Every structure is written in C-alpha cells, then in structure tokens.
Amino acid sequence: MRSDANIAGPMTDPVPGPRSETVGEDVSRETPPPMDDAPVGRSAQLAVEALGRAGQGLPRPEQTRIMVVANQKGGVGKTTTTVNLAASLALHGARVLVIDLDPQGNASTALGIDHHAEVPSIYDVLVDSKPLSDVVQPVPDVEGLFCAPATIDLAGAEIELVSLVARESRLQRAIQAYEQPLDYVLIDCPPSLGLLTVNALVAGAEVLIPIQCEYYALEGLGQLLRNVDLVRAHLNPSLHVSTILLTMYDGRTRLASQVAEEVRSHFGEEVLRTSIPRSVRISEAPSYGQTVLTYDPGSSGSLSYLEAAREIALRGVGLHYEAPQTHLGNQNNQHSTSEGIK
C-alpha cells in the first residue's frame, strides 16, 4: 500500500480572475480591465503556469514502466488518455513511447504521426518481426515523446497472428529488444479482448483502465479483469491493475459523483485522485494532430492530465521491476482487483 507521501496533491494554484476593486467617482466605468484579467490574458497565464509546472520534472522510474491502457468498452477515453498522459510525462522530462495497437490509428493521428498504409507500423513488428526501432517515429512538438503507429493493416493482424509461433508474446519480445532508453511505454489497446490486447497484456506489467463517469461505467469490466487474471496466471505473473482513471467527469451532475463513488469503492487505492473533466478542448485537439497539452495548455483538461501524470510518476517511486526471460514487471503485486465486479 502506498503512503500519502507518494500521492501528488491537487493543483491548488488559483485561477486568475477579475479583481473586484472599487471604482472611484473620477474613473470612467468604461475603462478596460488590465490585460491579465481579460480572457486571453488568463489563458496565456494558465498556459505558462501549466508548462512551467510540467518543466519542473518528476522522479524517473528505475526501469521502464510498461503500462497497458485497456477497456473493451468503447468511448471511455482510452486513446485520449494514452496520448495525453504520454505527452504530460514527456513534458515532465520523461522519455515516453506510445504503441498504437488500435487498427483505427487514432493515437497516431492525435500525435501527428503519419500512418497511411505504406508507413512501417506496429503491424510489421507483430506479423513480420520487424525491429521496433524501425517503425518508431518522434512526435512533433513534444520532446522525448515517440510513437509506433498503427495502420489499417493491423485490422487483419488478429487472424494472421493465430498461426504464428509465440503469438501472444511477439510485442513483448519486440519491446525487450528495443535498445533506446525509455522511462514509460504506454500501449493503446483496441476496444476488444483479442490477440492484440493479449499481446499488450503479456508485454506490460501495469494495466491502466480509464472509466467514464456515466451510466453503465462498470459494464463489462468483469471480463477484462478476468482476462488480466488469466494472463497473469499463464503468461505474465507480474501483470496487475495499477491505475484506474475516471474520465469525462461532469461535476454538475449527480450521476458523475455516484459513478466516481462506486468506482472508488470497488477499486480503492488504484483510483487516481485526479479525474479528467468532460472538455471540448480535449475532444478538439486530435483533429489538429495534437494532444490537449499543446493544443490548449491552459485548459482544464490539460491541467488534469498533467496532474494525473504527476500522480502516476510519484506512485512509481520505489517500484522495483524484475525482468525474467518471459516478462518484465513487479512480481510483488499479485492481488486481483476483480472482487466485487461481476
């Protein structure tokens, strides 16, 4: 169990707002407010604060942390969470690789990575055993962030992998053979529990599950957790659910609060204190080939992902990973979080 010292506290910096000053009789009420009080000024100041905070740096893990972002329920924010947490960690000074395992390639799009059919991709790594270093591309605008893109070819990989030797561990072997130093590997899984997701679960040590604060939030989670248990029992003893992130949180609704309370009662310490708000800026950013961190650094979504990344990084302090021949990860955390989920 982690101590409170390893939990990143919420950002408490006050958001600059209009000052309530008494206007004298000799001062016109039409006098424009100072620039810092204008909306543009507030956004600029928030952006500086956000990126300044990111630049402070965080403790780097002793060994590469491989995190699998999974939830077979669609529309919960898997890809959004993957790319924005990766960008946040990179802005904090970490070297981060995003592996896009979703045939739709949304993570590649959001990171501004070209992923048309002819581009070397994670498909070539899984099916043709191409070295991972041959497909990894640096992400524009974010130093220290890299991406192994997905192409439409990945849609057929589920079938092609069936007949291959060691079909469940091909991604794991590719990551182990990757020689560039990395602090984090974040794997964006498709919304299914097929061979692509199994490859991710075998390759990773930690599972991060985004859960949206909406009705039926926990629907289907039981099957995912059972799959995690099966993979841990037969293929990857170090695998465990380390992080639950609440997404699409709308504080104006009672439902969001009820869902958050239910998730915390089921998962306890695994749930991050930071939740991600429902945000137009987060939704808009991918259409510009950006994460919300570069699209609108001062937005509530950007600040939330920065804070969630701080929590994840600080939770990793003191974690010791072992790397047997078949897996990387922390073998000490063997407990299942599936109790109470049906």
C-alpha positions in Angstrom: 0.0 0.0 0.0 1.4 3.4 -1.0 1.8 6.1 1.6 0.3 9.6 1.3 3.8 11.0 0.7 3.7 9.3 -2.7 0.4 10.9 -3.8 0.6 14.0 -5.8 -1.7 16.6 -4.3 -4.2 18.5 -6.4 -3.2 21.7 -8.1 -4.2 24.5 -5.9 -3.0 27.5 -7.8 -5.8 30.0 -8.0 -7.1 30.6 -11.5 -6.6 34.3 -12.1 -9.9 36.1 -12.4 -11.4 39.6 -12.5 -10.5 41.7 -9.5 -13.3 43.4 -7.6 -12.0 46.9 -7.0 -13.9 50.0 -6.0 -14.3 52.4 -8.9 -13.8 56.0 -7.9 -16.1 58.8 -9.0 -13.4 60.2 -11.2 -12.7 57.0 -13.1 -14.8 56.0 -16.0 -16.6 52.7 -15.7 -15.8 52.1 -19.4 -12.1 51.8 -18.6 -10.9 48.4 -19.9 -9.6 45.9 -17.3 -5.9 45.1 -17.2 -4.7 42.6 -19.7 -4.2 39.9 -17.1 -7.9 40.0 -16.3 -9.0 39.6 -19.9 -9.9 36.0 -21.1 -6.9 35.9 -23.5 -4.6 37.1 -20.7 -6.0 34.4 -18.3 -5.5 31.7 -20.9 -1.9 32.8 -21.6 -1.1 32.9 -17.9 -2.6 29.5 -17.3 -0.6 28.1 -20.2 2.6 29.5 -18.8 1.8 28.0 -15.4 0.9 24.7 -16.9 4.0 24.3 -19.0 6.2 25.7 -16.2 4.8 23.1 -13.8 5.5 20.4 -16.4 9.0 21.6 -16.8 9.8 21.0 -13.1 10.4 17.4 -13.7 9.5 14.3 -11.8 11.4 11.3 -10.4 12.2 8.9 -13.2 11.5 5.2 -12.7 14.4 2.9 -12.1 13.4 0.8 -15.0 11.0 1.2 -17.9 7.3 1.1 -16.8 5.2 -0.6 -19.4 1.5 0.4 -19.0 -1.3 -1.1 -20.9 -4.3 1.2 -21.4 -7.3 -1.2 -21.8 -11.0 -1.3 -21.6 -13.0 -3.3 -24.1 -15.9 -0.8 -23.7 -15.7 1.8 -26.4 -15.8 5.5 -26.0 -14.3 5.6 -22.5 -11.3 7.7 -23.4 -8.6 5.0 -23.9 -6.8 6.8 -26.8 -7.3 10.2 -25.3 -5.9 9.1 -22.0 -2.9 7.3 -23.6 -1.7 10.2 -25.8 -2.3 13.0 -23.2 -0.7 11.1 -20.3 2.2 10.3 -22.6 2.6 14.0 -23.5 2.3 15.0 -19.9 5.0 12.6 -18.8 7.2 13.8 -21.7 6.7 17.4 -20.7 7.7 16.4 -17.2 11.1 15.3 -18.6 10.5 11.6 -19.2 11.2 9.6 -22.4 7.9 8.0 -23.5 6.9 5.6 -26.2 3.3 5.2 -27.3 2.5 1.9 -29.1 -0.7 2.2 -31.1 -2.4 -1.2 -31.2 -5.8 0.0 -32.4 -6.3 -0.6 -36.2 -8.1 2.8 -36.3 -4.8 4.5 -35.6 -6.4 7.3 -33.5 -3.4 7.6 -31.2 -1.2 8.0 -34.2 -3.5 10.7 -35.5 -3.6 12.6 -32.2 0.2 12.6 -32.0 0.5 14.0 -35.5 2.1 10.8 -36.8 1.6 9.7 -40.5 0.1 6.3 -40.6 -1.1 5.6 -44.1 -0.9 2.0 -45.5 2.7 2.3 -46.7 4.2 3.6 -43.4 6.2 1.0 -41.4 4.0 0.3 -38.4 3.4 -1.9 -35.4 1.8 -4.4 -37.8 5.2 -5.1 -39.3 6.6 -5.7 -35.8 3.9 -8.2 -34.8 3.5 -10.1 -38.0 6.8 -9.8 -39.9 9.1 -9.5 -36.8 10.5 -6.1 -37.9 12.5 -4.4 -35.2 10.5 -1.9 -33.2 13.2 0.7 -33.8 12.4 0.6 -37.5 8.9 1.9 -37.0 9.2 4.3 -34.1 8.8 8.0 -35.0 9.4 11.1 -32.9 6.3 13.1 -32.1 6.4 16.7 -33.4 6.2 19.5 -30.8 6.9 17.2 -27.8 10.5 16.4 -27.0 11.1 13.0 -25.6 7.8 11.5 -26.9 7.8 8.8 -29.6 5.1 6.7 -31.3 5.0 3.3 -33.0 2.0 4.0 -35.3 -0.8 1.7 -36.4 -2.0 1.3 -40.0 -5.2 -0.3 -41.4 -3.2 -3.5 -42.0 -3.5 -4.1 -38.2 -7.2 -4.9 -38.7 -6.1 -8.3 -40.1 -3.4 -9.0 -37.6 -5.8 -10.8 -35.3 -6.3 -13.5 -37.9 -2.6 -13.6 -39.1 -1.3 -13.9 -35.5 -3.2 -17.1 -34.9 -0.9 -19.3 -36.9 2.4 -17.7 -35.7 4.8 -19.1 -33.2 4.6 -17.4 -29.7 1.7 -15.4 -31.0 0.9 -13.9 -27.5 4.4 -12.6 -26.8 5.5 -11.0 -30.0 5.0 -7.5 -28.8 6.8 -8.3 -25.5 9.9 -9.6 -27.4 9.9 -6.5 -29.6 9.9 -4.2 -26.6 12.6 -6.1 -24.9 14.8 -5.9 -28.0 14.3 -2.1 -28.2 17.6 -0.6 -27.3 16.8 3.1 -26.8 16.4 4.2 -23.2 12.7 4.7 -22.2 11.0 5.7 -18.9 7.5 4.7 -20.0 5.8 2.6 -22.6 2.1 3.3 -23.0 0.2 0.8 -25.1 -3.2 1.9 -26.6 -5.3 -1.2 -27.0 -8.3 -1.8 -29.3 -11.8 -2.0 -27.8 -11.7 -5.8 -27.7 -10.1 -8.7 -25.9 -8.5 -10.4 -28.9 -4.9 -11.3 -29.6 -3.8 -7.7 -29.9 -4.9 -6.9 -26.4 -3.4 -10.2 -25.1 -0.1 -9.2 -26.7 -0.3 -5.9 -24.8 -1.1 -7.7 -21.5 1.8 -10.1 -21.9 4.2 -7.2 -22.7 3.2 -4.9 -19.8 3.5 -5.0 -16.1 0.7 -2.5 -15.3 -2.8 -2.1 -16.6 -4.4 1.4 -16.6 -8.2 1.3 -17.0 -10.0 4.5 -18.0 -13.6 4.5 -16.7 -16.1 7.1 -17.9 -18.3 8.7 -15.3 -21.5 7.7 -17.0 -24.2 5.1 -16.7 -23.0 1.5 -17.2 -19.5 2.6 -16.4 -18.6 -0.7 -14.9 -20.4 -2.8 -17.6 -18.1 -5.4 -19.0 -15.2 -4.7 -16.7 -15.5 -8.1 -15.1 -14.5 -9.8 -18.3 -11.4 -7.6 -18.7 -10.3 -8.3 -15.1 -10.8 -12.0 -15.6 -8.6 -11.8 -18.7 -6.0 -10.0 -16.6 -6.2 -12.8 -14.1 -5.8 -15.4 -16.8 -2.8 -13.7 -18.4 -1.2 -13.3 -15.0 -1.8 -17.0 -14.2 -0.5 -18.4 -17.5 1.7 -15.9 -19.4 2.8 -12.9 -17.3 2.9 -13.3 -13.5 3.8 -9.6 -13.0 0.7 -8.2 -14.6 -1.6 -6.2 -12.3 -4.1 -3.4 -12.4 -2.2 -0.5 -11.1 -4.2 2.5 -12.1 -7.9 3.5 -12.6 -8.6 6.9 -14.1 -12.0 8.5 -14.1 -12.7 10.3 -17.3 -15.5 12.5 -18.7 -16.3 13.7 -15.2 -19.0 16.4 -15.1 -19.2 17.9 -11.6 -22.6 19.4 -12.4 -24.3 16.0 -12.4 -25.2 13.8 -9.5 -24.6 10.7 -11.7 -20.9 11.5 -12.2 -20.4 11.7 -8.4 -22.3 8.5 -7.9 -20.2 6.6 -10.5 -17.0 8.0 -9.1 -18.0 6.9 -5.6 -18.9 3.4 -6.9 -15.6 3.0 -8.8 -13.6 4.1 -5.7 -15.5 1.7 -3.5 -14.6 -1.2 -5.9 -11.0 -0.3 -6.7 -9.9 1.7 -3.7 -6.2 2.7 -3.9 -5.9 2.0 -7.6 -8.1 5.0 -8.4 -6.2 8.2 -9.1 -7.3 11.2 -7.0 -7.3 13.3 -10.2 -10.3 12.9 -12.6 -10.5 14.1 -16.2 -13.3 16.5 -16.8 -15.6 16.4 -19.9 -13.9 19.0 -22.1 -14.4 20.4 -25.6 -10.7 21.2 -25.8 -9.8 17.5 -25.2 -12.2 16.5 -28.0 -10.9 19.1 -30.4 -7.2 18.5 -30.1 -6.9 15.3 -32.2 -8.5 17.0 -35.2 -5.4 19.3 -35.2 -3.0 16.4 -34.8 -2.2 17.4 -31.3 -2.7 16.5 -27.7 -4.6 18.9 -25.5 -1.2 19.7 -23.8 0.0 21.5 -26.9 -3.4 22.5 -28.3 -4.6 24.4 -25.2 -2.0 24.1 -22.4 -4.2 26.2 -20.0 -7.4 24.3 -20.4 -8.9 22.3 -17.5 -8.3 19.1 -19.5 -4.6 19.9 -19.9 -4.1 20.7 -16.2 -5.9 17.5 -15.2 -3.8 15.2 -17.4 -0.6 17.0 -16.1 -1.7 16.3 -12.6 -2.7 12.7 -13.4 0.7 12.1 -14.8 2.3 13.5 -11.7 0.3 11.0 -9.6 1.3 8.1 -11.8 5.0 9.1 -11.7 5.0 9.6 -7.9 3.2 6.3 -7.4 6.1 4.6 -9.2 8.7 5.8 -6.8 10.4 2.9 -5.2 8.8 0.3 -7.5 11.4 -2.4 -8.3 10.9 -4.4 -11.5 12.4 -7.7 -12.4 12.9 -8.9 -15.9 12.7 -12.7 -16.2 13.0 -14.2 -19.7 9.3 -14.1 -20.3 8.2 -10.8 -18.8 9.0 -7.5 -17.2 7.3 -6.2 -14.2 6.6 -6.1 -10.5 6.0 -9.6 -9.1 5.1 -8.4 -5.7 1.7 -7.1 -6.5 -0.2 -10.3 -7.2 -3.6 -9.4 -5.8 -6.7 -9.2 -8.0 -8.9 -6.2 -8.1 -11.8 -8.1 -9.6 -13.5 -8.7 -6.3 -17.0 -7.2 -6.3 -17.1 -6.8 -10.1 -19.5 -9.2 -11.9 
